[in-house]
Amino acid sequence: MTATHHARRSRKPCEQGFIALVSAIILSLVLLAAVTGMSARSLYARQGALDSMAQAGAREAALGCASVARLALTANRAYAGGTSLSIGSDACTISTIGQHDGAYSFTVRSVDGLSTAALSISLSDEDLSIRRIAEISGAPP
C-alpha cells in the first residue's frame, strides 16, 4: 500500500462523522423552525380568543347598562340618562334618552379593558318592552 492510499482510508470515517453531524444539525434546525411556527400559530389563536372574550365582556356590560337605564325609566319616566356607571373595573355610559314615535331611544357604550361595545336601544314608551337592540359597529373607545 502506498502512503496516499493509506491516507484516504483513514480519512473516510472522519468524513462520514462530519456528514452525520451536519445532517443532525440541519434536521434539528428544520424541527426547531416547525416547532417555532406552530407555537406562533397557537399564540395568535389564544390572542384571538382573548380578544373575543373581552369584546363579549364589553357587550355584556353594555347590556347591563341598558338594563340600568330601563330600570331607571321604570322608576321615573322623566329619567333623562346622560350618566356614567362603573361595573367593577369597567365603565359604561348611558346617552341622553330621547322620546319620539312612541319609543324611548338611547345608546349605551361600555369599555372592558381595551374592548369597546356600543348599543342602540329602543324601548316602547307604553310598557318599556324592548323594541330594538342594535350593535353600533366601529364604536370608538
C-alpha angles and dihedrals in degrees: 000000000000125000091246093054091048091051091053093051093051093048096056098075090051091050091049091051091049092051091049091050093049090047091051091049092049092047090049091051092050091050091046091052091049093050092046091051092050091048092052091050091051091049092052091048091053091047090053091049092050091049092052090048091052090048090050089050091052090048092050091048089052090051089050090051089051089052090053090053091048091050091049090051090050090055095041124014088198092064105131102191118214092135136131125218135194117223106186105299092340129089132220132189128201113204124221109292116235128194122211139133092018095304143095111229130192143139130234125203124195132188118202107180104300096344124091130195128186126189132190110216130195121187130186110252091217102059103355092244115159112263098174141357116186129175113233106223122219092025110181117229 
